[in-house]
Amino acid sequence: MSKEQIAITLVGAIISGVLATIITLVINAKAEKKRRKQQLVDDIFGYKYQMTGSTLNALDINCQGLTRALNRVIIVFHDDPEVMKALDNLWLAINGENTKNN
């Protein structure tokens, strides 16, 4: 093999390795974002019983679970205006300031 062929082979190997790494990082970032959203939705639905006025909620050791999950919505869904608007409507409804459902 000539020096030119060796150089071309090495450059090709380096470029393919870098491209594979970049593609893997992008795919993993998207998968992680989706996983965080799914985990948050699981937490919200897991704690939805706390929205009732039951006295059992006061005895629940994780009584603040729903509040913590709803506070995470701002971080996880910051780039989705529909979710942010729905969260605003929920907080207004909880505070009694919004009586109509959107």
Phi and psi in radians as a Rosetta constraint file:
Dihedral C 1 N 2 CA 2 C 2 CIRCULARHARMONIC -1.502 0.35
Dihedral N 2 CA 2 C 2 N 3 CIRCULARHARMONIC 2.939 0.35
Dihedral C 2 N 3 CA 3 C 3 CIRCULARHARMONIC -1.117 0.35
Dihedral N 3 CA 3 C 3 N 4 CIRCULARHARMONIC -0.596 0.35
Dihedral C 3 N 4 CA 4 C 4 CIRCULARHARMONIC -1.148 0.35
Dihedral N 4 CA 4 C 4 N 5 CIRCULARHARMONIC -0.723 0.35
Dihedral C 4 N 5 CA 5 C 5 CIRCULARHARMONIC -1.155 0.35
Dihedral N 5 CA 5 C 5 N 6 CIRCULARHARMONIC -0.693 0.35
Dihedral C 5 N 6 CA 6 C 6 CIRCULARHARMONIC -1.121 0.35
Dihedral N 6 CA 6 C 6 N 7 CIRCULARHARMONIC -0.760 0.35
Dihedral C 6 N 7 CA 7 C 7 CIRCULARHARMONIC -1.100 0.35
Dihedral N 7 CA 7 C 7 N 8 CIRCULARHARMONIC -0.759 0.35
Dihedral C 7 N 8 CA 8 C 8 CIRCULARHARMONIC -1.104 0.35
Dihedral N 8 CA 8 C 8 N 9 CIRCULARHARMONIC -0.735 0.35
Dihedral C 8 N 9 CA 9 C 9 CIRCULARHARMONIC -1.109 0.35
Dihedral N 9 CA 9 C 9 N 10 CIRCULARHARMONIC -0.789 0.35
Dihedral C 9 N 10 CA 10 C 10 CIRCULARHARMONIC -1.120 0.35
Dihedral N 10 CA 10 C 10 N 11 CIRCULARHARMONIC -0.787 0.35
Dihedral C 10 N 11 CA 11 C 11 CIRCULARHARMONIC -1.110 0.35
Dihedral N 11 CA 11 C 11 N 12 CIRCULARHARMONIC -0.744 0.35
Dihedral C 11 N 12 CA 12 C 12 CIRCULARHARMONIC -1.064 0.35
Dihedral N 12 CA 12 C 12 N 13 CIRCULARHARMONIC -0.729 0.35
Dihedral C 12 N 13 CA 13 C 13 CIRCULARHARMONIC -1.148 0.35
Dihedral N 13 CA 13 C 13 N 14 CIRCULARHARMONIC -0.725 0.35
Dihedral C 13 N 14 CA 14 C 14 CIRCULARHARMONIC -1.152 0.35
Dihedral N 14 CA 14 C 14 N 15 CIRCULARHARMONIC -0.801 0.35
Dihedral C 14 N 15 CA 15 C 15 CIRCULARHARMONIC -1.106 0.35
Dihedral N 15 CA 15 C 15 N 16 CIRCULARHARMONIC -0.756 0.35
Dihedral C 15 N 16 CA 16 C 16 CIRCULARHARMONIC -1.139 0.35
Dihedral N 16 CA 16 C 16 N 17 CIRCULARHARMONIC -0.643 0.35
Dihedral C 16 N 17 CA 17 C 17 CIRCULARHARMONIC -1.143 0.35
Dihedral N 17 CA 17 C 17 N 18 CIRCULARHARMONIC -0.746 0.35
Dihedral C 17 N 18 CA 18 C 18 CIRCULARHARMONIC -1.145 0.35
Dihedral N 18 CA 18 C 18 N 19 CIRCULARHARMONIC -0.773 0.35
Dihedral C 18 N 19 CA 19 C 19 CIRCULARHARMONIC -1.080 0.35
Dihedral N 19 CA 19 C 19 N 20 CIRCULARHARMONIC -0.743 0.35
Dihedral C 19 N 20 CA 20 C 20 CIRCULARHARMONIC -1.091 0.35
Dihedral N 20 CA 20 C 20 N 21 CIRCULARHARMONIC -0.705 0.35
Dihedral C 20 N 21 CA 21 C 21 CIRCULARHARMONIC -1.126 0.35
Dihedral N 21 CA 21 C 21 N 22 CIRCULARHARMONIC -0.784 0.35
Dihedral C 21 N 22 CA 22 C 22 CIRCULARHARMONIC -1.100 0.35
Dihedral N 22 CA 22 C 22 N 23 CIRCULARHARMONIC -0.781 0.35
Dihedral C 22 N 23 CA 23 C 23 CIRCULARHARMONIC -1.096 0.35
Dihedral N 23 CA 23 C 23 N 24 CIRCULARHARMONIC -0.727 0.35
Dihedral C 23 N 24 CA 24 C 24 CIRCULARHARMONIC -1.102 0.35
Dihedral N 24 CA 24 C 24 N 25 CIRCULARHARMONIC -0.739 0.35
Dihedral C 24 N 25 CA 25 C 25 CIRCULARHARMONIC -1.112 0.35
Dihedral N 25 CA 25 C 25 N 26 CIRCULARHARMONIC -0.727 0.35
Dihedral C 25 N 26 CA 26 C 26 CIRCULARHARMONIC -1.126 0.35
Dihedral N 26 CA 26 C 26 N 27 CIRCULARHARMONIC -0.797 0.35
Dihedral C 26 N 27 CA 27 C 27 CIRCULARHARMONIC -1.111 0.35
Dihedral N 27 CA 27 C 27 N 28 CIRCULARHARMONIC -0.744 0.35
Dihedral C 27 N 28 CA 28 C 28 CIRCULARHARMONIC -1.147 0.35
Dihedral N 28 CA 28 C 28 N 29 CIRCULARHARMONIC -0.650 0.35
Dihedral C 28 N 29 CA 29 C 29 CIRCULARHARMONIC -1.116 0.35
Dihedral N 29 CA 29 C 29 N 30 CIRCULARHARMONIC -0.755 0.35
Dihedral C 29 N 30 CA 30 C 30 CIRCULARHARMONIC -1.141 0.35
Dihedral N 30 CA 30 C 30 N 31 CIRCULARHARMONIC -0.724 0.35
Dihedral C 30 N 31 CA 31 C 31 CIRCULARHARMONIC -1.137 0.35
Dihedral N 31 CA 31 C 31 N 32 CIRCULARHARMONIC -0.680 0.35
Dihedral C 31 N 32 CA 32 C 32 CIRCULARHARMONIC -1.164 0.35
Dihedral N 32 CA 32 C 32 N 33 CIRCULARHARMONIC -0.701 0.35
Dihedral C 32 N 33 CA 33 C 33 CIRCULARHARMONIC -1.093 0.35
Dihedral N 33 CA 33 C 33 N 34 CIRCULARHARMONIC -0.758 0.35
Dihedral C 33 N 34 CA 34 C 34 CIRCULARHARMONIC -1.138 0.35
Dihedral N 34 CA 34 C 34 N 35 CIRCULARHARMONIC -0.705 0.35
Dihedral C 34 N 35 CA 35 C 35 CIRCULARHARMONIC -1.095 0.35
Dihedral N 35 CA 35 C 35 N 36 CIRCULARHARMONIC -0.719 0.35
Dihedral C 35 N 36 CA 36 C 36 CIRCULARHARMONIC -1.109 0.35
Dihedral N 36 CA 36 C 36 N 37 CIRCULARHARMONIC -0.713 0.35
Dihedral C 36 N 37 CA 37 C 37 CIRCULARHARMONIC -1.141 0.35
Dihedral N 37 CA 37 C 37 N 38 CIRCULARHARMONIC -0.752 0.35
Dihedral C 37 N 38 CA 38 C 38 CIRCULARHARMONIC -1.130 0.35
Dihedral N 38 CA 38 C 38 N 39 CIRCULARHARMONIC -0.703 0.35
Dihedral C 38 N 39 CA 39 C 39 CIRCULARHARMONIC -1.118 0.35
Dihedral N 39 CA 39 C 39 N 40 CIRCULARHARMONIC -0.708 0.35
Dihedral C 39 N 40 CA 40 C 40 CIRCULARHARMONIC -1.135 0.35
Dihedral N 40 CA 40 C 40 N 41 CIRCULARHARMONIC -0.772 0.35
Dihedral C 40 N 41 CA 41 C 41 CIRCULARHARMONIC -1.086 0.35
Dihedral N 41 CA 41 C 41 N 42 CIRCULARHARMONIC -0.709 0.35
Dihedral C 41 N 42 CA 42 C 42 CIRCULARHARMONIC -1.035 0.35
Dihedral N 42 CA 42 C 42 N 43 CIRCULARHARMONIC -0.756 0.35
Dihedral C 42 N 43 CA 43 C 43 CIRCULARHARMONIC -1.130 0.35
Dihedral N 43 CA 43 C 43 N 44 CIRCULARHARMONIC -0.764 0.35
Dihedral C 43 N 44 CA 44 C 44 CIRCULARHARMONIC -1.079 0.35
Dihedral N 44 CA 44 C 44 N 45 CIRCULARHARMONIC -0.824 0.35
Dihedral C 44 N 45 CA 45 C 45 CIRCULARHARMONIC -1.225 0.35
Dihedral N 45 CA 45 C 45 N 46 CIRCULARHARMONIC -0.484 0.35
Dihedral C 45 N 46 CA 46 C 46 CIRCULARHARMONIC -1.226 0.35
Dihedral N 46 CA 46 C 46 N 47 CIRCULARHARMONIC -0.494 0.35
Dihedral C 46 N 47 CA 47 C 47 CIRCULARHARMONIC -1.838 0.35
Dihedral N 47 CA 47 C 47 N 48 CIRCULARHARMONIC 0.134 0.35
Dihedral C 47 N 48 CA 48 C 48 CIRCULARHARMONIC -1.097 0.35
Dihedral N 48 CA 48 C 48 N 49 CIRCULARHARMONIC -0.390 0.35
Dihedral C 48 N 49 CA 49 C 49 CIRCULARHARMONIC -1.086 0.35
Dihedral N 49 CA 49 C 49 N 50 CIRCULARHARMONIC -0.366 0.35
Dihedral C 49 N 50 CA 50 C 50 CIRCULARHARMONIC -1.286 0.35
Dihedral N 50 CA 50 C 50 N 51 CIRCULARHARMONIC -0.141 0.35
Dihedral C 50 N 51 CA 51 C 51 CIRCULARHARMONIC -1.338 0.35
Dihedral N 51 CA 51 C 51 N 52 CIRCULARHARMONIC -0.249 0.35
Dihedral C 51 N 52 CA 52 C 52 CIRCULARHARMONIC -1.402 0.35
Dihedral N 52 CA 52 C 52 N 53 CIRCULARHARMONIC 2.838 0.35
Dihedral C 52 N 53 CA 53 C 53 CIRCULARHARMONIC -1.552 0.35
Dihedral N 53 CA 53 C 53 N 54 CIRCULARHARMONIC 0.412 0.35
Dihedral C 53 N 54 CA 54 C 54 CIRCULARHARMONIC -1.135 0.35
Dihedral N 54 CA 54 C 54 N 55 CIRCULARHARMONIC 2.515 0.35
Dihedral C 54 N 55 CA 55 C 55 CIRCULARHARMONIC -1.271 0.35
Dihedral N 55 CA 55 C 55 N 56 CIRCULARHARMONIC -0.276 0.35
Dihedral C 55 N 56 CA 56 C 56 CIRCULARHARMONIC -1.143 0.35
Dihedral N 56 CA 56 C 56 N 57 CIRCULARHARMONIC -0.467 0.35
Dihedral C 56 N 57 CA 57 C 57 CIRCULARHARMONIC -1.088 0.35
Dihedral N 57 CA 57 C 57 N 58 CIRCULARHARMONIC -0.594 0.35
Dihedral C 57 N 58 CA 58 C 58 CIRCULARHARMONIC -1.157 0.35
Dihedral N 58 CA 58 C 58 N 59 CIRCULARHARMONIC -0.459 0.35
Dihedral C 58 N 59 CA 59 C 59 CIRCULARHARMONIC -1.568 0.35
Dihedral N 59 CA 59 C 59 N 60 CIRCULARHARMONIC -0.152 0.35
Dihedral C 59 N 60 CA 60 C 60 CIRCULARHARMONIC -1.282 0.35
Dihedral N 60 CA 60 C 60 N 61 CIRCULARHARMONIC 2.189 0.35
Dihedral C 60 N 61 CA 61 C 61 CIRCULARHARMONIC -1.123 0.35
Dihedral N 61 CA 61 C 61 N 62 CIRCULARHARMONIC -0.465 0.35
Dihedral C 61 N 62 CA 62 C 62 CIRCULARHARMONIC -1.855 0.35
Dihedral N 62 CA 62 C 62 N 63 CIRCULARHARMONIC 0.642 0.35
Dihedral C 62 N 63 CA 63 C 63 CIRCULARHARMONIC -0.988 0.35
Dihedral N 63 CA 63 C 63 N 64 CIRCULARHARMONIC -0.452 0.35
Dihedral C 63 N 64 CA 64 C 64 CIRCULARHARMONIC -1.589 0.35
Dihedral N 64 CA 64 C 64 N 65 CIRCULARHARMONIC 0.135 0.35
Dihedral C 64 N 65 CA 65 C 65 CIRCULARHARMONIC -1.039 0.35
Dihedral N 65 CA 65 C 65 N 66 CIRCULARHARMONIC -0.769 0.35
Dihedral C 65 N 66 CA 66 C 66 CIRCULARHARMONIC -1.149 0.35
Dihedral N 66 CA 66 C 66 N 67 CIRCULARHARMONIC -0.733 0.35
Dihedral C 66 N 67 CA 67 C 67 CIRCULARHARMONIC -1.087 0.35
Dihedral N 67 CA 67 C 67 N 68 CIRCULARHARMONIC -0.759 0.35
Dihedral C 67 N 68 CA 68 C 68 CIRCULARHARMONIC -1.093 0.35
Dihedral N 68 CA 68 C 68 N 69 CIRCULARHARMONIC -0.726 0.35
Dihedral C 68 N 69 CA 69 C 69 CIRCULARHARMONIC -1.139 0.35
Dihedral N 69 CA 69 C 69 N 70 CIRCULARHARMONIC -0.764 0.35
Dihedral C 69 N 70 CA 70 C 70 CIRCULARHARMONIC -1.152 0.35
Dihedral N 70 CA 70 C 70 N 71 CIRCULARHARMONIC -0.584 0.35
Dihedral C 70 N 71 CA 71 C 71 CIRCULARHARMONIC -1.175 0.35
Dihedral N 71 CA 71 C 71 N 72 CIRCULARHARMONIC -0.512 0.35
Dihedral C 71 N 72 CA 72 C 72 CIRCULARHARMONIC -1.265 0.35
Dihedral N 72 CA 72 C 72 N 73 CIRCULARHARMONIC -0.329 0.35
Dihedral C 72 N 73 CA 73 C 73 CIRCULARHARMONIC -0.994 0.35
Dihedral N 73 CA 73 C 73 N 74 CIRCULARHARMONIC -0.700 0.35
Dihedral C 73 N 74 CA 74 C 74 CIRCULARHARMONIC -1.061 0.35
Dihedral N 74 CA 74 C 74 N 75 CIRCULARHARMONIC -0.662 0.35
Dihedral C 74 N 75 CA 75 C 75 CIRCULARHARMONIC -1.333 0.35
Dihedral N 75 CA 75 C 75 N 76 CIRCULARHARMONIC -0.814 0.35
Dihedral C 75 N 76 CA 76 C 76 CIRCULARHARMONIC -1.335 0.35
Dihedral N 76 CA 76 C 76 N 77 CIRCULARHARMONIC -0.667 0.35
Dihedral C 76 N 77 CA 77 C 77 CIRCULARHARMONIC -1.911 0.35
Dihedral N 77 CA 77 C 77 N 78 CIRCULARHARMONIC 0.465 0.35
Dihedral C 77 N 78 CA 78 C 78 CIRCULARHARMONIC -1.017 0.35
Dihedral N 78 CA 78 C 78 N 79 CIRCULARHARMONIC -0.419 0.35
Dihedral C 78 N 79 CA 79 C 79 CIRCULARHARMONIC -1.708 0.35
Dihedral N 79 CA 79 C 79 N 80 CIRCULARHARMONIC 0.191 0.35
Dihedral C 79 N 80 CA 80 C 80 CIRCULARHARMONIC -2.073 0.35
Dihedral N 80 CA 80 C 80 N 81 CIRCULARHARMONIC 1.768 0.35
Dihedral C 80 N 81 CA 81 C 81 CIRCULARHARMONIC -1.092 0.35
Dihedral N 81 CA 81 C 81 N 82 CIRCULARHARMONIC -0.555 0.35
Dihedral C 81 N 82 CA 82 C 82 CIRCULARHARMONIC -1.138 0.35
Dihedral N 82 CA 82 C 82 N 83 CIRCULARHARMONIC -0.736 0.35
Dihedral C 82 N 83 CA 83 C 83 CIRCULARHARMONIC -1.173 0.35
Dihedral N 83 CA 83 C 83 N 84 CIRCULARHARMONIC -0.719 0.35
Dihedral C 83 N 84 CA 84 C 84 CIRCULARHARMONIC -1.119 0.35
Dihedral N 84 CA 84 C 84 N 85 CIRCULARHARMONIC -0.694 0.35
Dihedral C 84 N 85 CA 85 C 85 CIRCULARHARMONIC -1.142 0.35
Dihedral N 85 CA 85 C 85 N 86 CIRCULARHARMONIC -0.742 0.35
Dihedral C 85 N 86 CA 86 C 86 CIRCULARHARMONIC -1.102 0.35
Dihedral N 86 CA 86 C 86 N 87 CIRCULARHARMONIC -0.671 0.35
Dihedral C 86 N 87 CA 87 C 87 CIRCULARHARMONIC -1.137 0.35
Dihedral N 87 CA 87 C 87 N 88 CIRCULARHARMONIC -0.749 0.35
Dihedral C 87 N 88 CA 88 C 88 CIRCULARHARMONIC -1.039 0.35
Dihedral N 88 CA 88 C 88 N 89 CIRCULARHARMONIC -0.773 0.35
Dihedral C 88 N 89 CA 89 C 89 CIRCULARHARMONIC -1.093 0.35
Dihedral N 89 CA 89 C 89 N 90 CIRCULARHARMONIC -0.671 0.35
Dihedral C 89 N 90 CA 90 C 90 CIRCULARHARMONIC -1.108 0.35
Dihedral N 90 CA 90 C 90 N 91 CIRCULARHARMONIC -0.813 0.35
Dihedral C 90 N 91 CA 91 C 91 CIRCULARHARMONIC -1.104 0.35
Dihedral N 91 CA 91 C 91 N 92 CIRCULARHARMONIC -0.670 0.35
Dihedral C 91 N 92 CA 92 C 92 CIRCULARHARMONIC -1.111 0.35
Dihedral N 92 CA 92 C 92 N 93 CIRCULARHARMONIC -0.727 0.35
Dihedral C 92 N 93 CA 93 C 93 CIRCULARHARMONIC -1.148 0.35
Dihedral N 93 CA 93 C 93 N 94 CIRCULARHARMONIC -0.696 0.35
Dihedral C 93 N 94 CA 94 C 94 CIRCULARHARMONIC -1.112 0.35
Dihedral N 94 CA 94 C 94 N 95 CIRCULARHARMONIC -0.673 0.35
Dihedral C 94 N 95 CA 95 C 95 CIRCULARHARMONIC -1.442 0.35
Dihedral N 95 CA 95 C 95 N 96 CIRCULARHARMONIC -0.008 0.35
Dihedral C 95 N 96 CA 96 C 96 CIRCULARHARMONIC 1.366 0.35
Dihedral N 96 CA 96 C 96 N 97 CIRCULARHARMONIC 0.233 0.35
Dihedral C 96 N 97 CA 97 C 97 CIRCULARHARMONIC -1.611 0.35
Dihedral N 97 CA 97 C 97 N 98 CIRCULARHARMONIC -0.209 0.35
Dihedral C 97 N 98 CA 98 C 98 CIRCULARHARMONIC -2.277 0.35
Dihedral N 98 CA 98 C 98 N 99 CIRCULARHARMONIC 1.931 0.35
Dihedral C 98 N 99 CA 99 C 99 CIRCULARHARMONIC -1.726 0.35
Dihedral N 99 CA 99 C 99 N 100 CIRCULARHARMONIC -0.189 0.35
Dihedral C 99 N 100 CA 100 C 100 CIRCULARHARMONIC -1.751 0.35
Dihedral N 100 CA 100 C 100 N 101 CIRCULARHARMONIC 2.568 0.35
Dihedral C 100 N 101 CA 101 C 101 CIRCULARHARMONIC -1.619 0.35
Dihedral N 101 CA 101 C 101 N 102 CIRCULARHARMONIC 2.296 0.35
